[in-house]
């Protein structure tokens, strides 16, 4: 693949752009309480690269707390437009380049304890519990 397609992975952009819209290129929209949460939703949604969040002060219509998850092949919004009442920003995926490859191993008494450990770790999205009956000896 052309390396220019992956340039966005080297740029960690944590700051929000207040009153700036990234129109179009929507993947989906979800409700979110604030722009930080919207950014986390984008970070956890595999194809999402950036977002626009409609804040409480939005006056154009009845949409409030909408989080629009977005993507382009370049990793950048095609357009940036000044717009009161919205906040836009980027996925935090580039801030942790190995995000999809991070694994942590712990020893727990049972699968319920493993689930509790995952629930208490903000970076944990899923878990696998393996015991002595697991076929793959290397992960028992």
VMD Tcl script that draws the C-alpha trace (Angstrom):
set ca {
  {0.00 0.00 0.00}
  {0.95 3.60 -0.57}
  {2.60 4.90 2.61}
  {0.74 8.24 2.31}
  {-2.44 6.41 3.30}
  {-0.96 5.80 6.75}
  {0.46 9.25 7.55}
  {-2.31 9.95 10.08}
  {-1.08 7.12 12.33}
  {2.02 9.12 13.21}
  {0.11 12.21 14.40}
  {-1.41 12.11 17.87}
  {-3.95 14.92 18.10}
  {-5.57 15.15 21.53}
  {-6.92 18.71 21.40}
  {-10.52 19.43 20.40}
  {-11.46 22.07 17.85}
  {-14.30 24.10 19.38}
  {-16.88 25.58 16.99}
  {-15.36 23.69 14.05}
  {-17.32 21.14 12.03}
  {-15.86 18.27 10.01}
  {-18.87 17.89 7.66}
  {-19.62 14.66 5.79}
  {-17.80 11.32 5.82}
  {-20.02 10.00 8.66}
  {-19.75 6.34 9.61}
  {-22.50 6.51 12.23}
  {-23.92 8.75 14.94}
  {-24.44 7.93 18.61}
  {-25.49 9.85 21.69}
  {-22.69 11.03 23.94}
  {-22.61 13.26 27.05}
  {-19.61 15.35 25.94}
  {-16.79 15.74 23.41}
  {-14.30 13.76 25.52}
  {-16.66 10.78 25.61}
  {-17.29 11.18 21.87}
  {-13.52 11.05 21.33}
  {-13.32 7.82 23.34}
  {-16.17 6.34 21.28}
  {-14.27 7.23 18.10}
  {-11.06 5.73 19.50}
  {-12.83 2.45 20.28}
  {-14.69 2.26 16.93}
  {-12.22 0.55 14.55}
  {-12.72 2.62 11.35}
  {-13.31 5.97 13.12}
  {-10.51 8.51 12.66}
  {-12.18 11.77 13.74}
  {-15.52 13.08 15.00}
  {-17.88 16.02 15.36}
  {-19.93 16.41 18.55}
  {-23.06 18.59 18.80}
  {-22.96 20.35 22.16}
  {-25.82 21.40 24.43}
  {-25.66 24.98 23.10}
  {-26.55 23.93 19.55}
  {-29.48 26.05 18.25}
  {-30.01 25.09 14.59}
  {-32.36 22.17 15.35}
  {-33.24 19.75 18.16}
  {-30.05 17.68 17.89}
  {-28.01 17.81 21.09}
  {-25.35 15.40 22.33}
  {-24.96 13.75 18.92}
  {-21.54 12.26 18.27}
  {-20.79 11.78 14.57}
  {-18.03 9.23 13.98}
  {-16.15 9.84 10.73}
  {-13.47 8.43 8.45}
  {-11.64 9.16 5.18}
  {-8.95 7.29 3.28}
  {-6.46 10.08 4.05}
  {-7.22 10.08 7.79}
  {-8.02 13.80 7.66}
  {-11.36 15.61 7.32}
  {-12.02 16.71 3.75}
  {-13.40 20.04 5.00}
  {-13.18 22.13 8.18}
  {-16.03 24.59 8.62}
  {-16.58 27.14 11.42}
  {-19.87 26.24 13.15}
  {-21.14 27.41 16.54}
  {-22.29 24.68 18.91}
  {-20.08 21.82 17.74}
  {-16.72 20.41 18.78}
  {-14.57 18.25 16.54}
  {-11.50 16.16 17.17}
  {-9.54 13.05 16.38}
  {-9.38 9.43 17.47}
  {-6.69 8.70 20.04}
  {-5.64 5.53 18.16}
  {-2.45 7.20 16.84}
  {-1.50 8.11 20.41}
  {-1.03 4.39 21.12}
  {0.21 2.88 17.84}
  {0.14 -0.65 19.21}
  {-3.39 -0.26 20.63}
  {-4.69 -3.24 18.64}
  {-1.72 -5.40 19.67}
  {-1.67 -4.81 23.41}
  {-2.35 -7.85 25.53}
  {-2.06 -8.29 29.25}
  {-1.91 -11.63 30.97}
  {-3.05 -12.19 34.55}
  {-3.69 -15.23 36.62}
  {-7.16 -15.28 38.19}
  {-9.09 -17.89 40.12}
  {-11.97 -18.08 37.64}
  {-13.62 -16.37 34.66}
  {-15.71 -14.10 36.93}
  {-12.52 -12.70 38.50}
  {-11.03 -12.27 35.03}
  {-14.15 -10.34 33.98}
  {-13.90 -8.13 37.10}
  {-10.26 -7.36 36.31}
  {-11.18 -6.38 32.76}
  {-14.11 -4.23 33.92}
  {-11.87 -2.34 36.36}
  {-9.20 -1.67 33.71}
  {-10.31 1.28 31.54}
  {-8.11 0.03 28.67}
  {-9.68 -3.44 28.62}
  {-12.37 -3.97 25.99}
  {-12.59 -7.77 26.11}
  {-11.01 -10.76 27.80}
  {-10.39 -14.45 27.27}
  {-10.23 -16.84 30.19}
  {-8.14 -19.96 29.68}
  {-7.88 -22.78 32.20}
  {-6.14 -26.14 32.45}
  {-8.61 -27.60 29.92}
  {-7.64 -25.15 27.18}
  {-6.33 -27.06 24.14}
  {-3.47 -24.67 23.35}
  {-0.80 -25.54 25.87}
  {1.04 -22.24 25.29}
  {-1.84 -20.21 26.78}
  {-2.93 -22.45 29.65}
}
mol new
graphics top color blue
foreach p $ca { graphics top sphere $p radius 0.5 }
foreach p [lrange $ca 0 end-1] q [lrange $ca 1 end] { graphics top cylinder $p $q radius 0.2 }
display resetview
